[in-house]
Amino acid sequence: MTTEGQRVMDPMRVKRLNEASDWLLLLESTGRTEEDTNEWLRWCDADSRNVAAFEHLQRHWRDLDALKGGARDYVLTPEQKTGPIAPETGHRFSKVMTLVLPLRTRLLQVLSKEGKNISPLRFCAVAASLAAIVVAAGSITLRLKPAAIVSPPQQVASTGINRAATLPDGSKLILGAKTLVNVDFSGKQRTLELSAGEAYFKVKHDKRHPFIVHAGEVSVTAIGTAFDVRRLNDKVTVTVEEGTVEVTRSAASNHGEPTTWRAEAGCQVTYSSDNGTASIASIDPSRALAWRSGELAYVRESLGSVIEDLNRYSARKIVIQDPAIADLRFTGTAFVSSLDDWLQGVEQAYPVSARATATGDIILTEKR
């Protein structure tokens, strides 16, 4: 129960004020980046109440501009020290506290001008500012290790159709049909494992937590990028749409010597576990990534690999009966929505016959 004149602070309002204080400190700093500004704008767009909280806190911050400029003139007295400080951090810690302690006093003075009783709302705004300052000061002074993204390991899977998902860090993911990705963001790295199929990643920049996709013998490290990974038979194909990636063959697969290939936007890396080598080619990313809208494009791909890829989307299984068919090279496009038309085209262009079984499967045999 609350007494007259008191108000209960909405927990979401507290959270919003804390976030607003974090953004205010970041935007006031000289180390802010263009990406920081873009993230702040997205936060503002997400909820009009975010903007209101930010402006509310900003009004208090303007009252303290003069104080912030002269904070270095304050001296931390022995009586203000509250606990033991390591020798190597003591000097820097004192510098930080000369800002925090007077700032707390001045903030309370500013709010007290409105009357003897400070409302919970106004006091919470002060607390949010002070908490953000202390956290920021602590991370700089003590050089704390970056915290892991709090998210338990999980699986993201698709069935016979493409599926879009958002990862715990805000990165975007599109899974091709019958694709499974294991996600583990509980450590210092954002680690994903593609067991089979194809996945497209639009990575949210976070240099403190590398974004790494494991696919068989290779791992793909994103360097602020958007890219695609397809794992099929003995091959892993990495297509770079934006930025840069590093494709690394594990040491275990190369007698203790890892090998790394670097690829930029407009390049495609194809790794073969049969011989442990990779090739890099210039491609049109929009064509290579058209599978996201149901258009599957291939360039000199073995018909066996193409069929295996199409089977992820087909309700009827396509089976190659004669091994010689699997070695034929195919260049062209298949549409997920009309695989029967594609099969007819294959019959016309190759010495291949297609027939349906009683179960509905499609058998490919060599024409005699």
SULKA-V634420 format. One record per residue. SS is DSSP state (h for helix, s for strand, l for the rest). OMEGA is omega as a letter, one per 30 degrees, with the letter a starting at -180 (none if undefined). D_CENTER is the distance of its C-alpha to the mean C-alpha in Angstrom with 1 decimal. Layout:
BEGIN
SS|OMEGA|D_CENTER, SS|OMEGA|D_CENTER
END
This chain:
BEGIN
l|l|43.9, l|l|43.8, l|a|46.8, l|l|47.9, l|l|45.8, l|l|42.8, l|l|39.5, l|a|36.8, l|l|33.4, l|a|30.7, h|l|27.8, h|l|25.3, h|l|27.2, h|a|26.9, h|a|23.1, h|l|23.0, h|l|25.4, h|l|23.4, h|l|20.3, h|l|22.7, h|l|24.2, h|a|20.9, h|a|20.3, h|l|23.9, h|a|23.9, h|a|20.9, h|l|22.5, h|a|25.8, l|l|24.7, l|a|25.4, l|a|22.2, l|a|20.0, l|l|18.0, h|l|17.6, h|l|13.9, h|l|15.2, h|l|17.7, h|l|15.5, h|l|13.4, h|l|16.9, h|l|18.2, h|l|15.5, h|l|16.5, h|a|20.1, h|a|19.8, h|a|18.4, l|a|21.8, h|l|25.1, h|l|25.8, h|l|23.0, h|a|25.0, h|l|28.2, h|a|27.0, h|a|25.8, h|l|29.1, h|a|31.0, h|a|29.7, h|l|30.0, h|l|33.7, h|a|34.3, h|l|32.4, h|l|34.8, l|a|37.7, l|a|36.6, h|a|36.1, h|l|39.4, h|a|38.8, h|a|35.4, h|a|37.3, l|a|40.0, h|a|38.2, h|a|39.0, h|l|42.7, l|l|42.5, l|l|43.5, l|a|42.3, l|l|45.5, h|a|46.0, h|a|46.4, h|l|42.8, l|a|41.3, l|a|40.1, l|a|39.3, l|l|39.3, l|l|37.1, l|a|36.4, h|a|38.6, h|a|35.8, h|a|33.9, h|a|36.9, h|a|37.6, h|l|34.1, h|l|33.9, h|l|37.2, h|a|35.9, h|a|33.0, h|l|35.4, h|l|37.9, h|a|35.3, h|a|34.2, h|l|37.7, h|a|39.5, h|l|36.6, h|a|36.9, h|a|40.6, h|l|40.3, h|l|37.8, h|l|40.2, h|a|43.0, h|a|41.3, h|a|40.7, h|l|44.2, l|a|45.8, l|a|45.2, l|a|47.4, l|a|48.1, l|l|45.6, l|a|41.9, l|l|40.1, h|a|37.2, h|a|34.9, h|a|35.9, h|l|35.8, h|l|32.3, h|l|31.1, h|a|32.8, h|l|31.3, h|l|27.8, h|a|28.5, h|a|30.2, h|a|27.5, h|a|24.8, h|a|27.3, h|l|28.0, h|l|24.4, h|a|23.7, h|a|27.0, h|a|26.5, h|l|23.2, h|a|25.0, h|a|28.3, l|l|27.5, l|a|24.4, l|l|22.5, l|a|19.9, l|a|16.3, l|l|15.7, l|l|13.4, l|a|10.8, l|l|13.5, l|l|12.8, l|l|15.2, l|a|14.7, s|l|14.7, s|l|15.3, s|a|14.1, s|l|17.0, l|l|18.8, l|a|22.5, l|l|24.5, l|l|22.3, l|a|18.9, s|l|16.4, s|l|13.4, s|l|11.0, s|a|8.3, l|a|6.3, l|a|7.5, l|a|5.1, l|l|5.3, l|a|2.9, s|a|6.3, s|l|8.4, s|a|12.1, s|l|14.5, l|a|17.9, l|l|20.9, l|l|21.6, l|l|18.3, s|l|17.1, s|l|13.8, s|a|14.0, s|l|11.0, s|l|11.8, l|a|9.9, l|a|13.5, l|a|14.2, l|l|13.5, l|l|11.0, s|a|7.9, s|l|10.3, s|l|10.6, s|l|14.1, s|a|15.2, s|l|18.9, s|l|20.1, s|a|19.5, s|a|16.9, s|l|13.2, s|a|11.3, s|l|7.7, s|a|6.6, l|l|3.9, l|a|3.9, l|l|6.8, l|a|7.9, l|l|10.9, l|a|12.0, l|l|9.5, l|a|9.4, s|a|7.0, s|l|10.0, s|l|11.2, s|l|14.9, s|a|17.3, l|a|20.9, l|a|22.3, s|l|19.4, s|a|16.0, s|a|13.5, s|a|11.8, s|l|9.5, s|a|11.1, s|a|9.3, s|l|9.5, s|a|9.6, s|a|11.5, s|l|13.3, s|l|14.8, s|l|18.1, s|a|20.2, s|a|23.8, l|a|26.9, l|a|27.0, s|l|24.6, s|a|20.9, s|a|20.0, s|l|17.0, s|a|17.0, s|l|15.3, s|a|15.0, s|l|13.7, s|a|13.7, s|l|14.6, s|l|13.9, s|l|16.1, s|a|17.6, s|l|19.5, s|a|22.3, l|l|22.9, h|a|26.1, h|a|27.5, h|a|27.7, h|l|29.5, l|l|32.0, l|a|30.1, l|l|28.9, l|l|25.2, s|a|24.8, s|l|21.9, s|a|21.6, s|a|19.7, s|a|19.0, s|a|18.2, l|a|17.7, l|l|20.5, s|l|20.9, s|l|20.7, s|l|21.1, s|a|23.2, s|l|23.8, s|l|26.8, l|l|27.4, l|a|31.1, l|l|31.8, l|a|28.7, s|l|28.2, s|l|25.8, s|l|26.6, s|a|24.7, s|l|25.7, s|a|25.2, l|l|24.2, l|a|23.5, h|a|19.9, h|l|20.9, h|a|23.4, h|a|21.4, l|l|18.6, h|l|21.3, h|a|20.9, h|l|18.4, h|l|21.6, l|l|23.9, s|a|25.2, s|a|25.2, s|a|26.4, s|l|27.9, s|l|29.7, s|l|32.4, s|l|30.6, s|a|32.9, h|l|34.1, h|l|33.3, h|l|29.6, h|a|29.6, h|l|31.4, h|l|29.0, h|a|26.1, h|a|28.1, l|l|29.1, l|a|25.6, l|a|26.4, l|l|30.1, l|l|32.0, l|a|34.7, l|l|34.3, s|a|35.4, s|l|37.4, s|a|38.7, l|a|42.2, l|a|43.4, h|a|41.3, h|a|42.4, h|a|40.4, h|a|37.1, l|l|37.8, l|a|38.3, s|a|35.9, s|l|34.3, s|a|33.0, s|a|32.2, s|l|30.2, s|l|30.1, s|a|29.3, h|a|28.0, h|a|30.3, h|a|33.4, h|l|33.4, h|l|37.2, h|l|37.7, h|l|35.7, h|l|37.9, h|l|41.0, h|l|39.8, h|l|39.4, h|a|42.9, h|a|44.3, h|a|42.6, l|l|42.8, l|a|45.6, s|l|43.8, s|l|45.0, s|l|43.0, s|a|44.6, s|l|43.5, l|a|44.4, l|a|45.8, l|a|42.4, l|l|40.7, l|l|39.0, s|l|39.5, s|l|41.4, s|l|41.3, s|l|44.5, s|l|46.1, l|l|48.7, l|none|52.2
END
